[in-house]
Amino acid sequence: MKQVAVIHTAFEEQPNTVAFVEVQDDMEVMEALEYAYRWTNNVMGSWSIKEKYLDGVGKNGDYNPDVTVMAPLVDGMGLRSTSMGDQMLFEGKKYKVAMLGFEEVA
């Protein structure tokens, strides 16, 4: 397995590595980045609260065992979604989340 490091930079004063996402060895770069992006977004629960079920909510649709949370939760509520302007590191190259897709950062 390979890893994508997810670095929140869009709204922070300093870059903060929030997660490592395990991806399949055979994934192409953009596929791996898309996978990491999806599973570090709060769509149907909380990606950063590592529980399959959330109290009062039910099933946590954003739980994924491939995601290792690296940052402390904010007020116990979890972390924000990965957004445009955040960065990802994959196979020694850095990418920025763009309006559409990802752009390699020189």
C-alpha positions as CSV (number, residue, x, y, z in Angstrom):
1,M,0.0,0.0,0.0
2,K,1.0,3.6,-0.7
3,Q,0.1,6.7,1.3
4,V,-1.2,10.1,0.6
5,A,-0.4,12.8,3.2
6,V,-3.2,15.3,3.5
7,I,-2.0,18.8,4.6
8,H,-4.6,21.5,5.5
9,T,-3.2,24.9,4.5
10,A,-6.2,26.7,3.1
11,F,-7.5,28.3,6.3
12,E,-4.6,27.7,8.7
13,E,-1.7,30.0,9.7
14,Q,0.7,27.1,9.3
15,P,0.4,23.8,7.3
16,N,-1.0,21.0,9.3
17,T,-0.7,17.3,8.3
18,V,-4.1,16.0,9.3
19,A,-4.1,12.5,7.8
20,F,-2.4,9.7,6.0
21,V,-4.6,7.8,3.6
22,E,-3.6,4.3,2.4
23,V,-4.2,3.8,-1.3
24,Q,-3.8,0.8,-3.5
25,D,-0.3,0.3,-5.1
26,D,-1.8,0.2,-8.6
27,M,-3.7,3.6,-8.3
28,E,-2.7,6.3,-10.7
29,V,-1.7,9.6,-9.2
30,M,-5.0,11.4,-9.8
31,E,-7.0,8.4,-8.6
32,A,-5.0,8.3,-5.4
33,L,-5.5,12.0,-4.8
34,E,-9.2,11.8,-5.5
35,Y,-9.5,8.8,-3.0
36,A,-7.7,10.8,-0.3
37,Y,-9.8,13.9,-1.0
38,R,-13.1,11.9,-0.8
39,W,-12.2,10.2,2.5
40,T,-11.0,13.4,4.2
41,N,-14.4,15.2,3.6
42,N,-17.4,15.3,5.9
43,V,-20.2,14.1,3.6
44,M,-22.2,11.6,5.6
45,G,-20.7,11.9,9.1
46,S,-17.2,12.7,10.1
47,W,-14.0,11.4,8.4
48,S,-11.9,12.2,11.4
49,I,-14.0,10.6,14.2
50,K,-12.8,7.1,13.8
51,E,-16.0,5.3,14.7
52,K,-18.4,3.4,12.5
53,Y,-21.4,4.8,14.4
54,L,-21.9,8.3,15.9
55,D,-24.0,8.9,19.0
56,G,-27.3,10.4,18.0
57,V,-26.6,10.2,14.3
58,G,-26.2,6.5,13.5
59,K,-23.9,5.1,10.9
60,N,-20.8,7.3,10.1
61,G,-20.7,7.1,6.3
62,D,-17.3,8.9,6.3
63,Y,-15.6,6.2,8.4
64,N,-12.8,4.6,6.4
65,P,-10.1,2.3,8.0
66,D,-7.7,3.5,5.3
67,V,-7.5,6.9,6.9
68,T,-5.1,7.6,9.9
69,V,-5.9,10.9,11.6
70,M,-2.8,12.8,12.5
71,A,-4.2,16.0,14.1
72,P,-6.1,16.5,17.3
73,L,-9.9,16.8,16.9
74,V,-11.3,20.4,17.2
75,D,-13.4,20.6,20.3
76,G,-14.2,16.9,20.0
77,M,-16.2,17.7,16.9
78,G,-13.7,16.4,14.3
79,L,-11.7,18.1,11.6
80,R,-12.9,20.1,8.7
81,S,-13.2,18.8,5.2
82,T,-10.2,19.0,2.8
83,S,-10.8,22.1,0.7
84,M,-9.5,24.0,-2.3
85,G,-6.1,25.3,-1.4
86,D,-5.1,22.4,0.8
87,Q,-2.2,20.2,-0.2
88,M,-1.4,16.5,-0.6
89,L,1.9,14.7,-0.8
90,F,2.1,11.6,-2.9
91,E,5.2,9.7,-4.1
92,G,7.5,12.6,-3.3
93,K,5.5,15.2,-5.1
94,K,3.2,17.9,-3.6
95,Y,-0.2,18.7,-5.1
96,K,-2.7,21.5,-4.4
97,V,-6.4,21.0,-4.3
98,A,-7.6,23.1,-7.2
99,M,-11.1,24.3,-8.3
100,L,-11.2,21.2,-10.5
101,G,-8.9,18.4,-9.6
102,F,-5.3,18.9,-8.4
103,E,-2.3,20.9,-9.5
104,E,1.3,19.9,-8.9
105,V,3.2,22.4,-6.7
106,A,6.8,23.1,-7.9
